[in-house]
Amino acid sequence: MKLMTKKLEKEIPTMRSTENVENPKIAVHYFNPCGNGDWYVLEGEKQGDDWLFFGYVKGLGFDELGYFTLKELESVTIKPFGLGIERDLYFGETYLNEVK
């Protein structure tokens, strides 16, 4: 599955564009299909051949706002199944306070 599409590239708010928004809309949701781990992208920007995201990370032993990259998500291999992180194709309009 492609974690980034041309459509998403156009839809993800630019970095720092939501920092003064009290309850920003989540642009995209990535998840571990075999267990804990959710990444909720609030904003991002392309950096060379990668994307830097700012968002909410949940279920990895901590829940916090922070930075992560597309390449980090793409590098994950879930053992023993050999699966990777997936993009939630059915994630509807959702705001940060709903996932916290």
C-alpha positions as CSV (number, residue, x, y, z in Angstrom):
1,M,0.0,0.0,0.0
2,K,1.2,3.5,-0.8
3,L,1.5,5.6,2.3
4,M,1.6,8.8,0.4
5,T,-0.3,9.7,-2.7
6,K,-0.4,12.8,-5.0
7,K,-3.8,13.6,-3.5
8,L,-2.5,13.5,0.1
9,E,0.5,15.7,-0.9
10,K,-2.0,18.4,-1.8
11,E,-4.3,18.0,1.2
12,I,-1.8,17.8,4.1
13,P,-1.5,21.3,5.7
14,T,1.9,22.8,5.6
15,M,4.2,22.8,8.7
16,R,3.2,25.2,11.4
17,S,-0.1,26.1,9.7
18,T,-2.2,24.5,12.5
19,E,-0.1,25.5,15.5
20,N,-2.7,28.1,16.6
21,V,-5.7,26.0,15.9
22,E,-7.2,24.7,19.1
23,N,-8.5,21.4,17.7
24,P,-6.9,20.7,14.3
25,K,-8.3,18.3,11.8
26,I,-6.3,15.1,11.2
27,A,-5.1,14.9,7.6
28,V,-4.2,11.2,7.5
29,H,-4.1,8.2,9.9
30,Y,-1.5,5.5,9.7
31,F,-1.7,2.4,11.8
32,N,-0.1,-0.9,12.7
33,P,-2.5,-3.6,11.3
34,C,-1.4,-6.2,13.9
35,G,-1.6,-4.3,17.1
36,N,-0.8,-1.0,18.9
37,G,0.5,2.0,17.0
38,D,-1.4,4.9,15.5
39,W,0.1,8.0,13.8
40,Y,-2.3,10.9,13.2
41,V,-0.8,13.5,10.8
42,L,-1.8,17.1,11.5
43,E,0.7,18.8,9.1
44,G,3.7,18.0,7.0
45,E,6.2,19.1,4.4
46,K,8.2,17.4,1.7
47,Q,12.0,17.3,2.5
48,G,13.9,16.0,-0.5
49,D,12.6,12.4,-1.1
50,D,11.0,12.2,2.3
51,W,8.1,13.8,4.3
52,L,8.4,15.3,7.7
53,F,5.1,15.1,9.6
54,F,3.9,16.7,12.8
55,G,1.1,14.8,14.6
56,Y,-0.2,12.7,17.4
57,V,1.4,9.3,18.1
58,K,-0.6,6.9,20.2
59,G,-0.2,3.3,21.6
60,L,3.6,2.9,21.5
61,G,4.1,3.1,25.2
62,F,3.5,6.8,25.1
63,D,0.9,9.2,23.6
64,E,2.3,12.5,22.5
65,L,2.5,15.2,19.8
66,G,5.7,15.0,17.9
67,Y,7.6,14.7,14.6
68,F,8.0,11.6,12.4
69,T,8.9,10.9,8.8
70,L,7.3,8.9,6.0
71,K,10.5,6.9,5.6
72,E,10.3,5.9,9.3
73,L,6.8,4.6,8.8
74,E,7.8,2.8,5.5
75,S,10.8,1.1,7.3
76,V,8.6,-0.7,9.8
77,T,8.3,-4.5,9.3
78,I,5.9,-6.2,11.7
79,K,7.3,-9.6,12.6
80,P,6.6,-12.4,12.1
81,F,4.0,-11.4,9.5
82,G,6.2,-9.2,7.3
83,L,3.5,-6.5,7.1
84,G,4.1,-2.8,7.3
85,I,2.4,0.3,8.5
86,E,-0.8,1.0,6.6
87,R,-2.8,4.1,5.7
88,D,-6.4,4.1,6.9
89,L,-8.4,4.4,3.7
90,Y,-11.7,4.7,5.6
91,F,-10.7,7.4,8.1
92,G,-13.3,10.1,8.0
93,E,-13.2,13.7,9.1
94,T,-11.8,13.5,12.6
95,Y,-10.2,16.1,14.9
96,L,-7.3,15.8,17.4
97,N,-9.5,15.9,20.6
98,E,-11.4,12.9,19.3
99,V,-8.3,10.6,19.2
100,K,-6.6,11.9,22.4
